Amino acid sequence: MVSSRCAVLPHPAGVVPRRRQHLPAQAFCGAERRRRRRLVSFEAPPRCHKMYVPGFGEGSPEKKAAISLLNFFNYLAVRIVLAQLESYNREAYVELKEFTSRNSVNDADSFCKNLIRESPRHKALAMRILEVRSAYMKNDFEWDNLKKLSFKMVDEANIKLMRDYVLETSHIEDDE
């Protein structure tokens, strides 16, 4: 979440706008004074302590992660609905299983859009998938556990890579 005091703005090649300067008006004349006043009146936003991440265009790393999570929740919802249908509605199970074999579950929106347009029976399945993914995300997914696991995995991976590098570069060969 971006606060009103801290906005991440892309600056080409690390160029940061200058802060407002107050110069005496007598130092300039006419049009030059007006031009200078326009240039000097720009105020840079307060410095932010967050990293600038280039290459995400209109989004952010958080938005990209949210899209990945949406696709993952859709995948989970399809799996849950398939498991439910297998036990009580074998015909719908076969239809959904056949549909998933023809359409990729990796893009949640296009998968659901195609499922809705397939037939009225498929539309009902799509609505069920949308309900399940929303309910799972809101009620069953352990967000705190995700954060803890993410921190732990990144730290462990970093330590392992650094340890392997040190062992690789400081290996002393025996002369025997």
Protein Blocks (a to p, Z undefined) as FASTA:
>chain_A
ZZfklccdddehhiacdddddddfklpghjlmmmmmmmmmpccddddfbdcdehkljmcf
klmmmmmmmmmmmmmmmmmmmmmmmmmmmmlmmmmmmmmmmpcfklmmlmmmmmmmmpmm
lmmmmmmmmmmmmmmmmmmpcfklmmmmmmmmmmmmmmmmmmmmmmmmmpccdfZZ
